[in-house]
């Protein structure tokens, strides 16, 4: 009798765990969680990108794999000589990749949200916006949101921006209330 009771309790206990497992939506559950993430990417033995984040969560759907950085992300881009060129910092981020091999529409896109700051160390230019996209295949960063650009040559603001992925050639769209700093040549 005691054995039958124990078996009945075990079956009921397992049944509730199975129901709980079946109710999980795997597309909303991270497959991997990494705390204090530090990742580097190199090209021809030279550091090209460094990514740091307090928390990274990896998700997978039928068509894409993506990582979320809900506690913020910092991306550092380096020149071919290994010099720090660009720093991107944001409150939240996401990195998405298409999964279908051989697909012409395969994509890789980084998205940064909330207090996004892009600093080109070499040109001493800083871009501030709320949302930024980085398309690695096209080697460009862009946004359609409000943008401020601070540089030694002046200040610009506008709605929308496109640049190469190192933020070296930023073009602001719909600029307004901007100013430039000029130096007068006395000769």
Buried (B, 14 or more C-beta within 10 A) or exposed (E): EEEEEEEEEEEEEEEEEEEEEEEEEEEEEBEEEBEEBEEEEEEEEEBBBBBBBBBBBBBBEEEBBBBBBBBBBBBBBBBEEEEBBBBBBBBBBBBBEBEEEEEEEEEEBBBBBEEBBBBBBEBEBBBBBBBBBBBBEEEBBBBBEBBBBBBEBEEBBBBBBBBBBBBEEBEBEEBEEEEEEEEEEEE
